[in-house]
Amino acid sequence: MAIISLPDGRRTWRRFTPSQQVIRWFAYLIGIAAFVWCWNRISEATTWFFVWDAPRIAGDILTRAMPPRWSYMENLWVPIWDTINIATLGTIAALMMAVPVAFMAARNTTPQMNVSQKVFRLIPPFMRPWLLTSTGEDSYSIGLIRPLALLVIVSTRSINSLIWALLLTAIIGPGVFAGIIAIAIRSIGFCAKLLYEAIEEIDHGQVEAITATGASRWQVMAYGIVPQIMPAFAGISVFRWDINIRESTVLGLVGAGGIGLQLSSSLNVLAWPQVALILLVILAAVVISEWVSAKVRGAII
Amino acid sequence: MSATATASELDLLLGRKWKKPPFIKRPWLRWGLIVGAGIYLALAISSVPVNWARVYEGLERGAAFIAAFTSPDFVSRWNDIYHGMMESLIMTVAASVVGILISIPIGLGAARNIAPLPVYMICRGIVAVSRALQEIIVAILLVAIFGFGPLAGFLTLSFASIGFMSKLLAEDIESMDRVQAEAIKATGASWLQWINYGVQPQVMPRLVGLSMYRLDINFRESAILGLVGAGGIGATLNTAFDRYEFDTAAAILILIIGTVMALEYLSGIIRAKVQ
């Protein structure tokens, strides 16, 4: 916010000072230049003839795809069942692995040890935020396992489930099993991240109360921490299950089972009426799972 | 809850061993859920065909893949990797810019407190369609229509960004502080001035945060679009897997993870600056 003097001597209000404005315009300039450069690169790699022809092609595909081949539905029930299984079993497996990872990543539950200031100085500065869990008067608590847990979270989260599926079909062969494991691995990071944030936000008083009764470390966890994160845990599970239904519908494109297999084989033979039906089924599955997840989360929270 | 329990309820509990209260209170619902889940799990697990011999054979390849992470091969396919990564980044940046620009008017239209009902319905419809279709399916259709190459990927990511950004932006606008916006209106501001001075400053921090987050998501998604021919690093990765060149695949995955981490770090800094 700034008061600016105009050339004729009057004073007026502007939202930004001149130097702020210069910086903003410069940022916009860089942004636009970057976008134009990117667009040119995309444009060079594009066959524009196909693009000008696109409306005709789109219309052509649409007339071929309509009406959907409803009779193909009888071949789809088993793939739908497989798809639901991939999502559900994958989510369950992911949660089993995510819980220990989350407890290892949360600052208040990760195994930690106290070190003196002298030792703490030895740690390189960029490592400190990863390791430090709490600061005492002149001692520092560091968790050595925490960076490992965070690495698991980041690496499983950054890689799409289709890539995991691609990898797993190469390793353990195509099929539903590869899909389940792909979904499970991909979901670990997501669930563990949300869960460890929930663990870090718990009310410390309850934990202290349980500790004061002379409870062991595991009892503190079971009676002090777990009841507090249970609603978050249930919410995260359902939320991830919803996403997994969505993702498992396309895993078949790389051979990992489910309705995507039918989609890819129909696409390969250009059977557009079947493709239309499958897309409708996928759309319905996505909408229903989102509805279920919203209802369940509404009931929990 | 013990706080709401009456004295007679407490008398009943006296002298008995304390039991942890169950997460789901109604017993019929609890047992129904447990039995239902058990039946479902038994059915589901028994219907998954697992070829353990094949899995056992694969363990060796799995070990080879994990070992490849210790010696990733960036060199022998560097040209392909470089072009794939550049294409992914280019698609990501271009699609994020276009997606965000388009999602701002749609986000405004999808906020019930500033848009009239017909506009609201149309914009919510666009958001719903964009969110219901997954990137990869959109990419398949767009590749069929526009041909192979990054243009299809760019359009896919832009389309997906619109649904995501508009929905979250609209929710943020709906939960904004009405008083500030009304104060601007009371000065006699036009509609555009009202949006610019009353609404925009309130949602700007969140919009910047969301944009950075979407940039991050778009990059991750761009890594798979190549599988269906929509450009980017996915095609290179697919080829590497098909040829069992695990060291090259490991190099690509490390680059993807590294880029995602760098983007997350960057967005953390920018969000901290804006908020």
Interface residues (C-beta under 8 A of the other chain):
Chain A: R15 G31 A34 F35 C38 W39 R41 I42 S43 A45 T46 T47 F50 V51 A54 I57 A58 I61 W81 D82 I84 N85 T88 L89 I92 V154 S155 R157 S158 I159 N160 L162 I163 L166 L167 A170 I171 I172 G173 G175 V176 F177 I180 Y223 P227 M230 A234 R246 E247 T249 V250 L253 V254 L267 L279 I282 L283 V286 V287
Chain B: K20 F23 Y40 L41 A44 I45 S47 V48 P49 V50 N51 R54 V55 G58 R61 G62 F65 M86 E87 I90 M91 V93 A94 V97 A132 L133 Q134 I136 I137 I140 L141 A144 I145 F146 G147 G149 P150 L151 F154 Y197 R220 E221 A223 I224 L227 V228 G231 G234 L237 N238 F241 D242 Y244 A249 L253 I256 I257 V260 M261 E264
